[in-house]
Amino acid sequence: MKPQSIHNQIEEKIKSLKKGSILFIADFIEFGTAENVKKVLLRLEKKEILIRLAHGIYLYPKKDKILGTLFPSTEEIAVAIAKRDKARIISTGVQALQQLGLSTQVPMNVVYLTDGAPRKIKVGKRTITFKKTTPKNLTIKDKKLNIVIQGLKELGKDNVDENAKQKIKKVLHQMSIESIKEDSVAAPTWIRNTILELINKD
């Protein structure tokens, strides 16, 4: 039997994946060199099987009858890149506030702290920036607690109003008090004190 071409092998693998998957050249390196894989992915983009999100990043699109193509959020793209690079990331700024329900603004430029390589990735009109950070900022294991800390940093000590406290408290209640007390040691003093005050209140 004639062996399958790289193109057919890659296309078959893609079609076996879940629609909405974010794909990278590295996902298909078993089939050929990075250069050859890249050529196949570009051909599959022309055939409209894939959509190119950014340099070397593709989407196996999921379509909705009413909404059309469903594009991933910047968070989903950032998480997929971090997974590929075996790196850890933390949301910062407006992105953290949005995840806490403290902002309805959808940031066009999102910044993540990472222990991976620093870089900027342009996705359409959006920009994802990975900013190298110290290991200390990544010692907190709980993603929700990281978002709380970054959200408080973005608000600033004098802008944590009652509404912010209530929303943050709701998020903190999803974690164990022991792990919050243990992990928040890495946070700036005022943030740790704010968090402890919120978990100690009824």
LINSUL-V569787 format. One record per residue. N is the residue number from 1. SS is DSSP state (2 for helix, 1 for strand, 0 for the rest). NEAR is the number of other C-alpha atoms within 12 Angstrom. Layout:
[[N & SS & NEAR] [N & SS & NEAR]]
This chain:
[[1 & 0 & 3] [2 & 0 & 4] [3 & 0 & 9] [4 & 0 & 12] [5 & 0 & 15] [6 & 2 & 25] [7 & 2 & 23] [8 & 2 & 19] [9 & 2 & 21] [10 & 2 & 34] [11 & 2 & 27] [12 & 2 & 17] [13 & 2 & 22] [14 & 2 & 30] [15 & 2 & 20] [16 & 0 & 13] [17 & 0 & 18] [18 & 0 & 14] [19 & 0 & 24] [20 & 0 & 28] [21 & 0 & 27] [22 & 1 & 37] [23 & 1 & 37] [24 & 1 & 33] [25 & 2 & 31] [26 & 2 & 25] [27 & 2 & 28] [28 & 2 & 28] [29 & 2 & 21] [30 & 2 & 15] [31 & 2 & 25] [32 & 0 & 20] [33 & 0 & 16] [34 & 2 & 19] [35 & 2 & 17] [36 & 2 & 21] [37 & 2 & 29] [38 & 2 & 29] [39 & 2 & 20] [40 & 2 & 31] [41 & 2 & 39] [42 & 2 & 28] [43 & 2 & 21] [44 & 2 & 26] [45 & 2 & 23] [46 & 2 & 13] [47 & 0 & 14] [48 & 0 & 18] [49 & 0 & 26] [50 & 0 & 34] [51 & 1 & 34] [52 & 1 & 29] [53 & 1 & 32] [54 & 1 & 26] [55 & 0 & 19] [56 & 0 & 29] [57 & 1 & 31] [58 & 1 & 35] [59 & 1 & 39] [60 & 0 & 33] [61 & 0 & 28] [62 & 1 & 23] [63 & 1 & 18] [64 & 1 & 12] [65 & 0 & 8] [66 & 0 & 7] [67 & 0 & 9] [68 & 1 & 10] [69 & 1 & 19] [70 & 1 & 19] [71 & 0 & 27] [72 & 0 & 28] [73 & 0 & 24] [74 & 2 & 31] [75 & 2 & 33] [76 & 2 & 20] [77 & 2 & 34] [78 & 2 & 40] [79 & 2 & 25] [80 & 2 & 26] [81 & 2 & 36] [82 & 2 & 27] [83 & 2 & 20] [84 & 2 & 20] [85 & 0 & 20] [86 & 0 & 15] [87 & 0 & 25] [88 & 0 & 34] [89 & 1 & 43] [90 & 1 & 42] [91 & 1 & 41] [92 & 0 & 37] [93 & 2 & 33] [94 & 2 & 29] [95 & 2 & 35] [96 & 2 & 36] [97 & 2 & 34] [98 & 2 & 28] [99 & 2 & 30] [100 & 0 & 36] [101 & 0 & 24] [102 & 0 & 30] [103 & 0 & 20] [104 & 0 & 13] [105 & 0 & 17] [106 & 0 & 20] [107 & 0 & 25] [108 & 0 & 21] [109 & 1 & 25] [110 & 1 & 34] [111 & 1 & 31] [112 & 1 & 41] [113 & 1 & 34] [114 & 1 & 33] [115 & 0 & 24] [116 & 0 & 26] [117 & 0 & 22] [118 & 0 & 22] [119 & 1 & 20] [120 & 1 & 21] [121 & 1 & 28] [122 & 1 & 23] [123 & 1 & 28] [124 & 0 & 19] [125 & 0 & 14] [126 & 1 & 23] [127 & 1 & 24] [128 & 1 & 36] [129 & 1 & 33] [130 & 1 & 33] [131 & 1 & 25] [132 & 1 & 23] [133 & 0 & 22] [134 & 0 & 16] [135 & 2 & 18] [136 & 2 & 19] [137 & 2 & 32] [138 & 2 & 30] [139 & 0 & 23] [140 & 0 & 27] [141 & 0 & 22] [142 & 0 & 26] [143 & 2 & 29] [144 & 2 & 31] [145 & 2 & 42] [146 & 2 & 42] [147 & 2 & 37] [148 & 2 & 48] [149 & 2 & 44] [150 & 2 & 37] [151 & 2 & 37] [152 & 2 & 39] [153 & 2 & 27] [154 & 2 & 26] [155 & 2 & 27] [156 & 0 & 19] [157 & 2 & 21] [158 & 2 & 14] [159 & 2 & 16] [160 & 0 & 26] [161 & 0 & 16] [162 & 2 & 14] [163 & 2 & 15] [164 & 2 & 29] [165 & 2 & 29] [166 & 2 & 23] [167 & 2 & 26] [168 & 2 & 39] [169 & 2 & 31] [170 & 2 & 22] [171 & 2 & 31] [172 & 2 & 34] [173 & 0 & 24] [174 & 0 & 18] [175 & 0 & 24] [176 & 0 & 16] [177 & 2 & 22] [178 & 2 & 15] [179 & 2 & 21] [180 & 2 & 36] [181 & 2 & 26] [182 & 2 & 20] [183 & 2 & 29] [184 & 2 & 35] [185 & 2 & 24] [186 & 2 & 24] [187 & 0 & 30] [188 & 0 & 20] [189 & 2 & 16] [190 & 2 & 20] [191 & 2 & 32] [192 & 2 & 27] [193 & 2 & 21] [194 & 2 & 34] [195 & 2 & 40] [196 & 2 & 29] [197 & 2 & 20] [198 & 2 & 27] [199 & 2 & 27] [200 & 2 & 16] [201 & 0 & 15] [202 & 0 & 10]]
